[in-house]
Amino acid sequence: MALQLKIIGILLIVLSAIHVVFPRYFNWKEEFHQVSLINRQMMYIHTFFIAFVVLLMGLLCLTSSDELTGTSLGKKVALGLSVFWSFRLLFQFFGYSSRLWKGKWFETSVHVLFSILWVYLSVVFGVVYLY
């Protein structure tokens, strides 16, 4: 399982880095032009902290895989991460409208890819907790 956690660590670090392109890719400057200053700043700040937490999760997996798999506290952290990513998986299907991706090749591919990633994260962290 330590190898799986190291793979997850790399994936999470890459995922955190992807957040850097969100403002430009999703055209936030134009999209948020009419939004109040507080809402605009909350979006940028929350995105930063989501990316930061995902980065920290990745670093934890890369640097502390033995502790996650071999200690009581590590297993509890793994359980928490399994629950976190399981909820993220649910939101992939019930939080976002299928109109955002259905019938669009790229968006559907991204939806499927991230659905698989959320399942992978949920299962690996769940297995770490159980064994």
Helices and strands as residue ranges (DSSP letters): H 2-18, G 19-21, H 22-25, H 28-31, H 37-63, H 65-70, H 72-94, G 98-100, H 105-130
